[in-house]
Amino acid sequence: MSSAFLASATLAGVASHLFFFKHGERHLYPFRYLQSFLLACITITVAQRYHAELPVSTAVTNTTKYASLYLFGLYGSLVVYRLFFNPLNKISGPYWSRLSKFDFVSRAAPRLNSQQVLLDLHQQYGHFLRIGPNDVSITHPDGVDAVLGNKSKCNKAPWYDLDYPLMSMHTSRDRAIHDRRRRIWSPAFSDRALRGYEQRIRGYNDLLIKKLDESNGQPLDMAQWFNWYSFDVMGELGFGASFDMLSSGETHWAIKILNAGMDPIGLCLPPWLLRVLIAIPGLSGDWWKFNDFAASQLDKRISVQGKNENPDVTHFLLEPYLKNDQMTQKAQLPLLQADTKLIIVAGSDTTAATIVHLFYHIAAEPGLLGRLREEIDSLVPLGKGIEHQQIQDATVLIGAINETLRLHPPVPSGGFRKTPVEGVEIGGVYIPGNTVVQIPYGPMGRDPSIWPSPEAFVPERYSTRPDLMPYPGAFAPFSIGPYGCIGKNLAYLEIRMLAAQIVRLFDVRLADGETGEELLSGSKDHFTVGLGALGMCFERRK
C-alpha cells in the first residue's frame, strides 16, 4: 500500500466535505450516503482481490485503511471548518454548538423542554444565540418581521421535510406549492364558514359544561378534559365526526399514538437523524400508524362528501379535488392525506394548550375571574345564550387570551426558517445565507427588554396599557406572513366561546394542593405542547 494511495484517500475525504457536503442540503437521503460509502468499500475490496490478485484478508485490511483515512479527512475538514472558519462563529452561544447540534440536544432532550433551555441560554447570551453549526435562535423584536413577515425572503428550513415525500400545506417548502394549497384551504376559514362552525362547537361546549356539572366541585385534570374537548371539536369540524372522548372519558387510541409519535420531535435532533429514526422499523411504528389513521379518516370523509348540511373543513378541501380527473386526483391524494393529518394536529393540540393555561391563570390570578365575568355579563344579559359576535371585542377576555398566548405559546420554540443566499440583517447583526433560524415565541414572550414585567399576567397590555407592550410586532403566537396560521380566527372563536360560557356559569379554582407546577414545568415541548396535569374544581356560580 503506497503512501500516495493513503494520502489520496485523506484528500478525497477533505474534498468531499469542501465541495459537496458543505454546500446545499444533504438531509433527505441519509441512507443513500451510507449505501454509497459501503458500495465504494465493497468495490475497492473486489478490485484488489481480482485485479491486483491480493488475498481477501489483505484487500479488506487495505480497504479499511482507505475508508478510515477518507472519514478522517471528511470529518477532520468538517471539524476544522466549524471550529475556526464558520462565519456563524461570531454569534455567541455554548462553544460546542459550533461543532454539533448535539450540544443543544443534550440539554433539551432529557426533559423535552427546549423552550426552557432556549430561555435560559438567551438570558445568558442575548438576543442572538448559536445553538448548532448552522443554527441560530433569535429573540430580537425585529426578527419576527425579518424572518416571518410578508416581505421576508426567508423560506422554510429542512426541518419541514420530516415527513417528505408526504407534504401538507404546513410542511410545503416550495412557496408556489404552499400558496396553491393555502388558496384551497382559505374558504374553510372564511367568515361564512366560521359562522357555521360556531353552531357545531356549541354542542361540545354544552357537553363539557355538563361534565363539569357532574363533577360536583370535585377535582378534575383539566389538561386532560380540555385536550379531549379540543380533539372532539376538531374531529367534528375536520371530518364531521368527533373522537367521542368527552362522552367516553377516554383518550382515543389514535390520539394516544399521536402523542407518543410527537415526542421524537421534542428531542431537537438534526433533520437527517430524525428521518433515519422514522425510517427504522419498530422505532417509528406510532408515527406511521397515525399517518394511516389520518388517511383512513379521509377515505371515510370522501365517501360522504356533500351529505352534510353544514360544511366542515375537509368539505372545502375536497371540492376542488373531486372536480379533477382520476390521474390528477391520484397525484394530489398524498397532499390531501398530509393535510388531513394537519387538520387533526394543528387544530387540537394548540387550542387545548391555550385553554388549559388560560384557566390556570383565571384560577390563579386574584380578581381575574370577577373582571371577566363582569365584562361578559355587561355584553350578554344573564339567561341569554352567548353568541361569538357579542364577545369578539371583549377587551378583558381578549387580553387574557393574548396574555396566555404570550406566556404559554402553543408552539413555544417556534418554526424554522432558512435565510436567503445573501443573508439577512436583524437588529444590526448580519446572519449569513442558508442559516437555519428560529424565533422562539416562549423565550421572546418572557424577555424583559421586550415585555416590561414579563412574568406578570396583565390582560390590559393589549388595550389600556400599551406602555407594557412597547414592541407590538413581537407578539406573533400564530406566526405572521405567508406561512402564518390559517386557523387563527377559528382558534380565537373556539377559545372565546368556551371561556365565556364557563366563566359565566362556574366558580373556578385550583384543586387543593395544586400549584400548577406539573403543567408549567412538566409539559413537553414537542413542537406543540404535551400538557402536564392540572387539577381544578368547578362549582356552579351562585
C-alpha positions as CSV (number, residue, x, y, z in Angstrom):
1,M,0.0,0.0,0.0
2,S,1.7,3.2,-1.2
3,S,1.7,6.4,0.8
4,A,0.2,8.1,-2.3
5,F,-2.9,5.9,-2.0
6,L,-3.2,6.8,1.7
7,A,-2.8,10.5,1.0
8,S,-5.3,10.3,-1.8
9,A,-7.9,8.7,0.5
10,T,-7.5,11.5,3.0
11,L,-7.6,14.2,0.4
12,A,-10.8,12.6,-1.1
13,G,-12.4,13.0,2.4
14,V,-11.4,16.6,2.6
15,A,-12.7,17.3,-0.9
16,S,-16.0,15.6,-0.2
17,H,-16.6,18.0,2.6
18,L,-15.4,21.2,0.9
19,F,-17.0,20.6,-2.4
20,F,-20.1,18.5,-1.6
21,F,-21.3,18.2,1.9
22,K,-20.5,21.8,2.8
23,H,-22.9,23.1,0.1
24,G,-26.6,22.6,-0.3
25,E,-28.9,20.4,1.7
26,R,-28.0,16.7,2.4
27,H,-30.7,15.7,4.9
28,L,-33.3,14.0,2.7
29,Y,-31.5,10.7,1.9
30,P,-29.0,9.9,4.7
31,F,-29.2,6.2,4.0
32,R,-28.1,6.8,0.4
33,Y,-24.8,8.2,1.6
34,L,-24.3,5.2,3.8
35,Q,-25.1,2.9,1.0
36,S,-22.8,4.7,-1.4
37,F,-20.0,4.5,1.1
38,L,-20.5,0.8,1.7
39,L,-20.7,0.1,-2.1
40,A,-17.5,2.0,-2.6
41,C,-15.8,-0.1,0.1
42,I,-17.0,-3.3,-1.5
43,T,-16.0,-2.2,-5.0
44,I,-12.4,-1.3,-3.8
45,T,-12.1,-4.6,-2.0
46,V,-13.3,-6.7,-5.0
47,A,-10.9,-4.7,-7.3
48,Q,-7.9,-5.5,-5.1
49,R,-8.9,-9.2,-4.9
50,Y,-9.4,-9.8,-8.6
51,H,-7.4,-7.2,-10.4
52,A,-4.4,-6.8,-8.0
53,E,-4.8,-10.5,-7.0
54,L,-4.4,-9.7,-3.4
55,P,-5.6,-12.2,-0.7
56,V,-9.0,-11.4,0.7
57,S,-7.7,-10.5,4.2
58,T,-5.2,-8.1,2.7
59,A,-7.8,-6.5,0.4
60,V,-10.2,-6.0,3.4
61,T,-7.4,-4.6,5.5
62,N,-6.3,-2.1,2.8
63,T,-10.0,-1.0,2.2
64,T,-10.4,-0.5,6.0
65,K,-7.4,1.8,6.0
66,Y,-8.6,3.7,2.9
67,A,-12.1,4.1,4.4
68,S,-10.7,5.2,7.8
69,L,-8.5,7.8,6.2
70,Y,-11.3,9.0,4.0
71,L,-13.5,9.5,7.0
72,F,-10.6,11.1,8.9
73,G,-10.3,13.6,6.0
74,L,-14.0,14.2,5.8
75,Y,-14.6,14.8,9.5
76,G,-11.3,16.5,10.1
77,S,-12.1,19.1,7.5
78,L,-15.6,19.5,8.9
79,V,-14.3,20.0,12.5
80,V,-11.7,22.5,11.4
81,Y,-14.2,24.5,9.4
82,R,-16.8,24.5,12.1
83,L,-14.5,25.4,14.9
84,F,-12.4,28.1,13.2
85,F,-13.8,29.3,9.8
86,N,-17.6,29.2,10.0
87,P,-18.9,32.8,9.7
88,L,-21.5,32.0,12.3
89,N,-18.8,31.7,14.9
90,K,-19.2,35.4,15.6
91,I,-22.6,34.7,17.1
92,S,-22.4,33.9,20.8
93,G,-23.6,30.6,22.3
94,P,-22.2,27.5,24.0
95,Y,-18.8,26.8,22.5
96,W,-19.5,23.2,21.4
97,S,-22.6,24.3,19.5
98,R,-20.1,25.3,16.8
99,L,-19.3,21.7,16.3
100,S,-22.6,19.9,16.6
101,K,-26.3,20.4,17.3
102,F,-26.0,17.6,19.8
103,D,-24.8,20.1,22.4
104,F,-28.3,21.6,22.4
105,V,-29.9,18.1,22.1
106,S,-28.1,17.0,25.3
107,R,-29.6,20.0,27.1
108,A,-33.2,19.7,25.9
109,A,-33.8,16.1,25.2
110,P,-33.9,14.6,28.7
111,R,-37.0,16.6,29.7
112,L,-38.2,17.6,26.2
113,N,-38.1,21.2,27.4
114,S,-36.3,23.0,24.6
115,Q,-38.2,26.3,25.2
116,Q,-36.9,26.4,28.8
117,V,-33.4,25.6,27.6
118,L,-33.7,28.4,25.0
119,L,-34.9,30.8,27.6
120,D,-32.0,30.1,29.9
121,L,-29.5,30.3,27.1
122,H,-30.9,33.6,25.7
123,Q,-30.8,35.1,29.2
124,Q,-27.1,34.2,29.2
125,Y,-26.1,35.1,25.6
126,G,-28.6,37.7,24.5
127,H,-31.0,38.1,21.5
128,F,-28.8,36.1,19.1
129,L,-28.0,32.6,20.2
130,R,-25.9,30.0,18.4
131,I,-27.4,26.5,19.0
132,G,-25.8,24.5,16.2
133,P,-23.2,24.6,13.4
134,N,-25.8,26.2,11.1
135,D,-28.5,27.1,13.6
136,V,-29.3,30.4,15.3
137,S,-32.2,31.3,17.7
138,I,-33.3,34.9,17.6
139,T,-35.4,36.8,20.2
140,H,-34.7,40.3,18.9
141,P,-38.1,42.1,18.3
142,D,-37.0,43.0,14.7
143,G,-36.5,39.3,14.0
144,V,-40.3,38.5,13.8
145,D,-40.9,40.6,10.7
146,A,-37.4,40.0,9.2
147,V,-37.8,36.2,9.4
148,L,-41.5,35.6,9.2
149,G,-43.1,38.7,7.7
150,N,-44.7,39.2,4.3
151,K,-41.5,40.8,2.8
152,S,-39.1,38.3,4.3
153,K,-37.0,36.3,1.9
154,C,-36.5,33.5,4.4
155,N,-38.1,30.2,3.5
156,K,-38.9,27.1,5.4
157,A,-36.0,25.1,6.7
158,P,-35.1,21.4,6.2
159,W,-37.0,20.6,9.5
160,Y,-40.2,20.6,7.5
161,D,-39.1,17.7,5.3
162,L,-39.5,15.3,8.2
163,D,-42.5,13.5,6.5
164,Y,-41.2,14.0,2.9
165,P,-42.4,13.0,0.4
166,L,-45.6,13.3,2.4
167,M,-46.2,17.1,2.3
168,S,-49.1,19.1,3.8
169,M,-49.7,22.8,3.3
170,H,-47.8,23.4,6.6
171,T,-44.8,21.3,5.6
172,S,-44.6,22.5,1.9
173,R,-41.2,24.2,1.5
174,D,-41.9,25.2,-2.1
175,R,-43.6,28.6,-1.8
176,A,-45.6,28.1,-5.0
177,I,-47.0,24.8,-3.8
178,H,-47.7,26.2,-0.4
179,D,-49.6,29.2,-1.9
180,R,-51.7,27.0,-4.1
181,R,-52.6,24.8,-1.1
182,R,-53.4,27.8,1.0
183,R,-55.8,29.1,-1.6
184,I,-57.7,25.8,-1.4
185,W,-57.7,26.0,2.4
186,S,-58.9,29.6,2.6
187,P,-62.6,29.1,2.1
188,A,-62.7,26.8,5.1
189,F,-61.8,29.7,7.3
190,S,-64.0,32.4,5.8
191,D,-66.4,34.4,7.9
192,R,-69.3,32.4,6.5
193,A,-67.6,29.1,7.3
194,L,-66.8,30.2,10.9
195,R,-70.4,31.1,11.5
196,G,-71.3,27.5,10.5
197,Y,-68.6,26.1,12.8
198,E,-69.9,28.2,15.8
199,Q,-73.1,26.2,15.9
200,R,-71.2,22.9,15.8
201,I,-68.8,24.0,18.5
202,R,-71.7,25.0,20.8
203,G,-72.7,21.3,21.2
204,Y,-69.3,20.4,22.5
205,N,-69.2,23.3,24.8
206,D,-72.6,22.2,26.3
207,L,-71.2,18.6,26.7
208,L,-68.1,19.8,28.5
209,I,-70.2,22.0,30.8
210,K,-72.4,19.0,31.6
211,K,-69.3,17.1,32.6
212,L,-68.2,20.0,34.8
213,D,-71.6,20.0,36.4
214,E,-71.4,16.3,37.1
215,S,-68.1,16.7,38.9
216,N,-69.9,18.4,41.8
217,G,-66.9,20.5,42.6
218,Q,-64.5,17.6,42.8
219,P,-61.0,17.9,41.2
220,L,-60.7,17.2,37.5
221,D,-57.5,17.0,35.5
222,M,-58.4,19.8,33.1
223,A,-55.4,19.3,30.9
224,Q,-57.0,16.0,30.1
225,W,-60.5,17.3,29.7
226,F,-59.6,20.4,27.6
227,N,-57.5,18.1,25.4
228,W,-60.4,15.8,24.9
229,Y,-62.6,18.8,24.1
230,S,-60.3,20.3,21.5
231,F,-59.8,17.0,19.7
232,D,-63.5,16.3,19.7
233,V,-64.2,19.7,18.3
234,M,-61.6,19.3,15.6
235,G,-62.8,15.9,14.7
236,E,-66.3,17.4,14.2
237,L,-65.0,20.5,12.3
238,G,-62.5,18.5,10.3
239,F,-64.4,15.3,9.3
240,G,-68.0,15.7,10.6
241,A,-67.5,13.3,13.5
242,S,-65.8,13.7,16.9
243,F,-63.4,11.3,18.6
244,D,-66.1,10.8,21.3
245,M,-63.5,11.4,24.1
246,L,-65.7,13.9,26.1
247,S,-68.6,11.4,26.2
248,S,-66.5,8.3,26.9
249,G,-64.0,10.0,29.2
250,E,-61.2,8.1,27.5
251,T,-58.4,9.1,25.0
252,H,-59.0,7.7,21.5
253,W,-56.3,5.2,20.5
254,A,-55.2,7.3,17.6
255,I,-54.7,10.3,19.8
256,K,-52.6,8.2,22.2
257,I,-50.3,7.2,19.4
258,L,-50.2,10.7,18.0
259,N,-48.9,12.0,21.4
260,A,-46.3,9.2,21.5
261,G,-45.3,9.9,18.0
262,M,-44.8,13.6,18.6
263,D,-42.2,13.0,21.3
264,P,-39.2,12.3,19.0
265,I,-39.7,15.9,17.6
266,G,-39.0,17.2,21.1
267,L,-35.5,15.6,21.0
268,C,-34.4,18.5,18.8
269,L,-32.4,16.2,16.6
270,P,-31.0,17.3,13.2
271,P,-33.5,16.6,10.4
272,W,-31.3,13.9,8.8
273,L,-31.3,11.9,12.0
274,L,-35.0,12.3,12.6
275,R,-35.6,10.9,9.1
276,V,-33.3,8.0,10.0
277,L,-35.3,7.2,13.1
278,I,-38.6,7.4,11.3
279,A,-37.3,5.0,8.7
280,I,-36.2,2.4,11.1
281,P,-38.9,-0.3,11.6
282,G,-40.0,-0.6,15.2
283,L,-38.9,2.8,16.3
284,S,-41.5,4.8,14.3
285,G,-44.5,2.5,14.4
286,D,-46.7,5.0,16.1
287,W,-45.7,7.7,13.6
288,W,-46.8,5.7,10.6
289,K,-49.9,4.2,12.4
290,F,-51.2,7.8,12.9
291,N,-50.5,8.6,9.3
292,D,-52.5,5.6,8.2
293,F,-55.3,6.6,10.6
294,A,-55.5,10.1,9.1
295,A,-55.6,8.6,5.6
296,S,-58.5,6.3,6.7
297,Q,-60.4,9.3,8.1
298,L,-60.0,11.0,4.7
299,D,-61.3,7.9,2.9
300,K,-64.4,7.9,5.1
301,R,-64.9,11.6,4.6
302,I,-64.7,11.3,0.8
303,S,-67.5,8.7,0.8
304,V,-70.0,11.1,2.4
305,Q,-68.9,14.3,0.7
306,G,-71.9,16.6,0.1
307,K,-74.2,14.9,2.5
308,N,-73.6,17.2,5.5
309,E,-75.8,20.3,5.8
310,N,-73.0,22.4,7.4
311,P,-69.7,22.0,5.5
312,D,-66.6,21.1,7.5
313,V,-63.0,21.9,6.8
314,T,-62.5,18.8,4.7
315,H,-65.5,19.7,2.5
316,F,-63.7,22.7,1.2
317,L,-60.5,20.7,0.5
318,L,-62.4,18.0,-1.3
319,E,-64.5,20.3,-3.5
320,P,-61.6,21.2,-6.0
321,Y,-60.1,17.7,-5.6
322,L,-63.2,15.8,-6.7
323,K,-63.6,18.0,-9.8
324,N,-60.3,16.7,-11.2
325,D,-59.8,13.6,-13.4
326,Q,-58.6,10.4,-11.8
327,M,-55.0,10.9,-12.8
328,T,-54.9,14.4,-11.2
329,Q,-56.6,13.0,-8.1
330,K,-54.0,10.3,-7.8
331,A,-51.2,12.9,-8.0
332,Q,-52.9,15.2,-5.4
333,L,-54.0,12.4,-3.0
334,P,-50.8,12.5,-0.9
335,L,-51.1,16.2,-0.4
336,L,-54.7,15.7,0.8
337,Q,-53.7,12.9,3.1
338,A,-51.0,15.1,4.6
339,D,-53.5,17.9,5.0
340,T,-55.8,15.6,6.9
341,K,-53.1,14.9,9.4
342,L,-52.5,18.7,9.7
343,I,-56.2,19.2,10.5
344,I,-56.1,16.9,13.5
345,V,-52.8,18.1,14.9
346,A,-52.7,21.8,14.3
347,G,-56.3,22.5,15.4
348,S,-56.3,20.4,18.5
349,D,-53.0,20.4,20.5
350,T,-52.6,24.1,20.1
351,T,-56.1,25.1,21.2
352,A,-56.0,22.7,24.2
353,A,-52.7,24.2,25.4
354,T,-54.1,27.7,25.3
355,I,-57.3,26.9,27.0
356,V,-55.8,25.0,29.9
357,H,-53.2,27.7,30.5
358,L,-55.9,30.4,30.3
359,F,-57.9,28.6,33.0
360,Y,-54.9,28.2,35.2
361,H,-54.5,32.0,35.2
362,I,-58.2,32.5,35.7
363,A,-57.9,30.4,38.8
364,A,-54.5,31.7,40.0
365,E,-54.8,35.5,39.3
366,P,-56.7,37.4,42.0
367,G,-59.7,39.2,40.6
368,L,-59.4,38.0,37.1
369,L,-62.5,35.7,37.2
370,G,-64.6,38.6,38.5
371,R,-63.4,41.0,35.8
372,L,-64.1,38.6,33.1
373,R,-67.5,37.8,34.4
374,E,-68.4,41.4,34.8
375,E,-67.4,42.1,31.2
376,I,-69.3,39.1,29.8
377,D,-72.4,40.0,31.9
378,S,-72.3,43.5,30.5
379,L,-72.2,42.3,26.9
380,V,-74.7,39.5,27.2
381,P,-77.7,39.6,29.5
382,L,-77.9,36.9,32.1
383,G,-80.1,34.0,31.0
384,K,-79.3,34.6,27.3
385,G,-77.1,32.4,25.2
386,I,-73.7,33.8,24.2
387,E,-73.0,34.4,20.5
388,H,-69.5,34.9,19.4
389,Q,-70.3,38.2,17.7
390,Q,-71.3,39.6,21.1
391,I,-67.9,38.9,22.7
392,Q,-65.5,39.2,19.9
393,D,-64.5,42.7,21.1
394,A,-64.4,41.8,24.8
395,T,-61.2,43.6,25.8
396,V,-60.5,41.8,29.1
397,L,-61.3,38.3,27.6
398,I,-59.2,39.0,24.5
399,G,-56.4,40.4,26.7
400,A,-56.4,37.4,29.0
401,I,-56.2,35.0,25.9
402,N,-53.4,37.1,24.4
403,E,-51.5,37.2,27.7
404,T,-51.8,33.4,27.9
405,L,-50.5,33.1,24.4
406,R,-47.5,35.4,25.2
407,L,-46.6,33.4,28.3
408,H,-47.5,29.9,27.0
409,P,-47.5,29.9,23.2
410,P,-48.8,26.7,21.8
411,V,-45.7,26.3,19.6
412,P,-43.2,27.5,22.2
413,S,-39.9,27.1,20.3
414,G,-41.3,28.4,17.0
415,G,-40.8,27.2,13.5
416,F,-37.6,27.1,11.5
417,R,-36.6,29.2,8.5
418,K,-33.6,29.3,6.2
419,T,-32.1,32.7,5.3
420,P,-31.7,33.6,1.7
421,V,-28.4,33.2,-0.1
422,E,-27.5,36.9,0.5
423,G,-28.2,36.6,4.2
424,V,-30.3,38.9,6.3
425,E,-29.6,41.7,8.8
426,I,-31.6,41.9,12.1
427,G,-31.1,44.5,14.7
428,G,-27.7,45.4,13.2
429,V,-26.5,41.7,13.3
430,Y,-25.8,40.0,9.9
431,I,-27.0,36.4,9.6
432,P,-25.2,34.6,6.7
433,G,-27.1,33.0,3.9
434,N,-28.5,29.4,4.2
435,T,-28.6,29.6,8.0
436,V,-31.4,27.9,9.9
437,V,-33.0,30.5,12.2
438,Q,-35.9,30.2,14.6
439,I,-38.0,32.7,16.5
440,P,-38.8,31.0,19.8
441,Y,-42.1,32.6,21.0
442,G,-41.8,31.3,24.5
443,P,-38.4,32.8,25.4
444,M,-39.3,36.0,23.5
445,G,-42.5,36.4,25.5
446,R,-40.6,36.4,28.7
447,D,-37.8,38.8,27.6
448,P,-37.8,41.9,29.9
449,S,-36.2,44.0,27.2
450,I,-39.3,43.4,25.1
451,W,-42.0,43.0,27.7
452,P,-41.9,45.1,30.8
453,S,-42.7,43.0,33.9
454,P,-42.7,39.9,31.7
455,E,-43.8,37.4,34.4
456,A,-46.8,39.5,35.3
457,F,-50.2,38.5,33.8
458,V,-51.7,41.8,32.6
459,P,-54.5,41.5,30.1
460,E,-54.6,45.3,29.8
461,R,-51.3,45.2,27.8
462,Y,-53.4,44.8,24.7
463,S,-55.9,47.6,25.4
464,T,-55.4,50.3,28.1
465,R,-51.7,49.7,28.9
466,P,-49.8,50.0,25.7
467,D,-46.7,51.0,27.8
468,L,-46.5,47.4,28.8
469,M,-46.3,46.4,25.1
470,P,-43.7,48.6,23.5
471,Y,-43.0,46.2,20.7
472,P,-46.4,45.1,19.3
473,G,-44.7,43.3,16.4
474,A,-43.0,40.9,18.8
475,F,-46.4,39.3,19.6
476,A,-46.9,36.6,17.0
477,P,-48.1,33.4,18.6
478,F,-49.8,32.3,15.4
479,S,-46.8,33.4,13.3
480,I,-47.2,36.0,10.6
481,G,-46.7,36.5,6.9
482,P,-47.3,33.9,4.1
483,Y,-46.9,31.0,6.5
484,G,-49.0,32.4,9.3
485,C,-51.6,30.1,10.9
486,I,-54.6,29.9,8.6
487,G,-56.8,28.8,11.5
488,K,-56.1,31.7,13.8
489,N,-59.6,33.1,13.7
490,L,-61.2,29.7,14.3
491,A,-58.9,29.2,17.3
492,Y,-59.9,32.6,18.8
493,L,-63.6,31.8,18.2
494,E,-63.3,28.5,19.9
495,I,-61.4,29.8,22.9
496,R,-63.5,32.9,23.5
497,M,-66.8,30.9,23.3
498,L,-65.8,28.2,25.7
499,A,-64.1,30.6,28.2
500,A,-67.0,33.0,28.2
501,Q,-69.5,30.2,28.9
502,I,-67.5,28.6,31.7
503,V,-66.7,31.9,33.3
504,R,-70.3,32.9,33.3
505,L,-71.6,29.6,34.8
506,F,-68.9,28.4,37.2
507,D,-66.7,29.5,40.1
508,V,-63.2,28.3,39.1
509,R,-60.4,27.4,41.5
510,L,-57.3,25.2,41.6
511,A,-57.7,21.9,43.4
512,D,-56.4,21.7,47.0
513,G,-52.6,21.5,46.9
514,E,-52.4,22.3,43.2
515,T,-49.7,24.7,42.4
516,G,-49.6,24.4,38.6
517,E,-46.0,23.1,38.7
518,E,-46.7,19.9,36.7
519,L,-48.4,22.0,34.0
520,L,-45.9,24.9,33.9
521,S,-42.7,22.9,34.3
522,G,-43.7,19.3,33.4
523,S,-45.3,19.9,30.0
524,K,-43.3,18.7,27.0
525,D,-42.2,20.8,24.1
526,H,-42.5,18.6,21.1
527,F,-43.2,21.4,18.6
528,T,-46.7,21.7,20.0
529,V,-47.1,21.2,23.8
530,G,-47.6,17.9,25.5
531,L,-49.6,19.1,28.6
532,G,-48.8,18.2,32.2
533,A,-51.7,17.6,34.6
534,L,-53.7,20.5,36.2
535,G,-56.2,19.8,39.0
536,M,-59.1,22.2,39.0
537,C,-62.6,22.4,40.6
538,F,-65.7,23.9,39.1
539,E,-68.8,24.8,41.1
540,R,-72.0,26.4,39.7
541,R,-72.0,30.2,40.2
542,K,-74.3,31.3,42.9
